[in-house]
Amino acid sequence: MSTPAAFQSLKAQYGSTLHHFITASRTFDLCASIPPSTPSSSPAPSRLYVLDSSFNPPTLAHRRIACSALREFQDSSRPVRLLLLLATQNADKPAKPASFEDRLAMMDLFARDLRAHLATLLREDGHHDANEESALPVIDIGVTKLPYFIDKAAAIDAAGVYPSALEQVHLTGYDTLIRILDPKYYPPTHTLQPLVPFLTHHRLRVTMRPDSEWGSRRDQEEFLRRLAQGGRESEGGRREWAQRIQLVEGRQPGDPPISSTLARQACLSHPEDLDRLVPGPVRQFLLTQHPYSGN
């Protein structure tokens, strides 16, 4: 699926799906599964990984975060599933390029690339069945109208498309963890009490971002340690939440930065940089469809 006509067809498919969702009363829905399936027709997953992002565009950083989590539980006796989640509203960011149908099309291409890349990694890990479909997780592409993190998780629970009481593991960056644990996002009381249902049943897997803006690795580990020691109790935070939050390594020192912002900039001025920023199928989409050319 690498020709301009195929990309246009993919965009049209997701444009139609998106229109039906936006005009319906549902706040969460699945647009597609890779490979095609339904959650009820596949083996019941042991957990649902959720990668919630603007995918504007999907990058190799997104792929690294997802693959790291999926490889960690590859030996589980029950399969895991991955949900790529796009919000048609965002609490902090206005809807800007690319269009939602462009992003959904790129998420589809990203999902297929991710499964192929994961198969390669699993073979390197010694999983000889990595070429078999059953050895690779199904990847769902979903949309939500909800801007806030805990509401999205509750909508996924309530939608009935996954087994009841399925544990969600949300894959986030450290910057997102800071926002999740910021009382200003929980009016009218502005305490962390609304997080209780989420962090009682679900988890966060947080990729650390040591840099000048977010502090060193030690600073980020200390943020979680303070939570564990009761340092957020005055705001409604609970010590036991620290056991539901896993900090994991991100970009190594010396690795070049990768972000959607850099990928958008590369589209406009340095397309040769896309090779190190986005998966191959997404790169082809960007170079033929030009979703950022008007910005």
N, C-alpha and C positions, 0 to 999 in steps of 0.2 A: 504494500500500500504506500507507494512513494511517488505516484504521478500526480500532477496538478488536478486531473479529473477525479482521481480517487480521493484526494484531500477535499475537494469541493463536495463530493458525495458524502463524505464523513461529516463535514460541517453542516450540510443540510439535514442529515439524520439527527444530529444532536440539537440543531436549531428547532426542529419539530418537537423533539422530546422536551426541550426546555420550555417551549411555548405552552405545552399542555400542563407542565408542572406549575409555571407561573400563574396560570389562570385557574388552577385548582386550589382547594383549601388545604391541601397537605403542606406540612412544613419540612418534610424530608422525603426523598424518594431515590430509588436506584434508577440510573439511566441505562446502565449496561454492566455486564460481567465479562471478564476476560479469563478463560474462554467462556463462551456463552453458557449460562446455567442460571439456576435460581438457588438462593441459599437453602431452600427446602429440599432441592433435588441433590445437593451435595452432602457428603458426610458432615455431621454436626461439628462445627469448629470448636476448639477448646478456648479460643480467644479471638477477638476481633481487633486487629491493629487499625488505627484510624490516623491517616495523614491528612490533616485539615490545612489547606493552604490556598493562596490565590492562584497558584499555578500559572504565573503570568510572566514568563512561561515556566513549565517544568524544567528543572535543571539536574545536573549530575549530583548536586548536593541533596536534592530530594531523593535521588536514587540511592545514594550512600546511606541516608537515614533509614530508608525502608529496608534495604538489603541487610543492614546491620541487625535490625530487629528480627527479620524473618530467618536469618541464619542462626540466631541465638536459640530458637525453639524448633529447629528442624528435626531434632531427635524426639520430639514429643510424640506420644502414642496417638494423639488425635491431631488433625490438621489445624492450621491457623488460616485466617482469612485477612485480606487487606482491603480497606475501604479508602479510596481517594475521594476526599470530600471538598466540594467547592461551595462556598457561601455566595448567594446572590445579593447578600447584604454583608457589610463588615462593620464592626463596631468602631473602627478607627480610620478606615480608608474608604474614600469614595470609589465607585466603580469606574475604573479607568481601563485603558487598553490592556490587553486585547478584548474583543467582545467575548461574552460568555460562551457562545458556540465555538469560537476559535479555541478557547481554553479547554473546553470539553473534548474537542477533537485532538488537541495536543495531549490531554490526559490519556486518551485512548492509545495513542501512539507510544506514550511514555509507559503505560501499563504493559504493552506487548514487549517493549525493549527491556523493561525491568525483569520480566519473567525469563527472557532469554539470558540476560546478564546473571540472574540468580542461578540458573541452571549451570552456567560456566563456573560460578563460584562454588557451587555444591560439588561439582566434579573435582575441583581443586581440593575441596575438603575431604574427598574420599567417598562421597555418596555416589555409588555406581548407578543408582536408579534415577539420577538427576535428569535424564532425558525423557523419563516417563511423565506423562501429564499428571498422574496422581502424586508425584513427588513435589510438584510445584503448587503454591497457593493460588486459589482463585482471587482475582483482583476485581473489586467492585468499583464502579464510578458512580458517585452519588452527589446530590445537590440538596441544599437546605436554604430556607429563607431566613433562618435565625442568625443573628449576629453574635450572640454570646455563647461562649464555650459550654457552660453547663446546660444551657437550653438545647444546644445541638445534641449533646450526649443523651439527654432525656428524650428527645424526638427520635433518635435512633432506637432507643429502648422501646418506645411506644409504637413504633411503626409496624411491628409484627413481621418484619421481613427476615429477622434473625431469631434464633432460639431464645426463649425467655431466660433472663438472668445471665446472658452471655457477658463475660468480662470484656470490657473495652480497654484497650491500651492506647492512649493517645500519644502520638509521636510528635514532639514539639522541640523547639529550640529554647535555650535559656531565657531569651527575651520574652517568649510567650509565657514561660513559668512565672516571670515577674508580674506580667499582666494578670494572670489567673489568680495570683495571691495578692492582688491590689484591691483593697476594699472599695475604692472609688467606682468600680464596675458593678457594685451590688447595691443599688438604691432600693428602698429609701433609707435603710438602716446603715448602709455603708460598713457592714461587717462581713467577715468571711463565712458566716453561718450558712448562706446558700450553697456552699461547697460541700456540705455534709453528705447529702445523698450521693454525689458524684464520687468523692474520695472514700466513701464507704464501700462502694461496689466496683469502682473502676480504678485505673492506674494511669500514671504519666511516665513516659520514657523520654527523658530530656537530654538533648544533645548540648553539651557545654559549649560556650562561645567565649573563651578567654581573649579579651582584647581591651583596648583603652576605654571603651564605652561600658562594658559589662564586668570588668575586673578580671583578675587572674583566676586560674582554676581553684586556687585555695579560697579566694573570695566567694566563688560560686558554691563550693562545698560548704563553706561556713554559713551561707544563706540557708541551706537545708539543715545544717546542724542546729542553727538557732531555732528553726521550727521544731525539731525533735526535742529540744530542751525546754520547750514551752514559751519561747520568746514571742510568739504571735498569739498567745492565749487572750491577751487583752483586746485583740481584734476579732476574736472568735475562731482563731486557728487552733487546730488540735495537734498534739504531739504525735499521735499515731499516724497522721497523714504522711509523715516523713518516710514511713515504711511502704507507702504506696507510690512513692516518687523515686525513680531510678535515674541517676545521673550517669551519662555515658560519654566517652571521648568523641570529639568532633574532629574538625580540621587540625592536622598536626602542624607544629611550628615549621614555617618555611613553605608549607603548601600554599599555592596561589588561591586567593579568595574566589568563591563561586557564589553567585546570587542571581536572582531574576532581574534585578536592576542592571547588573553588568551584562546580562544576556540581551536585554532590551537596548542598551547602549551599543552593543556590538552589532545588532541588527542594523542600526542606523549609520555607523561609522567604521566599524572594523569587523566585517562578517567572518574574516578568517579566525577570529577569537572564539567563534561559536563551537569549534571542535572541542575545546577544553571546558566549555560551560554547559552544554546541553547534549542529551543523547542524539545519536545519528538521525533517527526518524523525526525527532522534533526539529533538528537543524534543517532537514529537507523541507519541512512544513514552513519554517520561518523564511527560508530563502525563496520559496515559490509563492507563498500566500501573503507575505509582507503585512502581518497583522499590526505592526507598529509604524508603518510608513507615514501615516497621517498625523504623527505626534512629534 
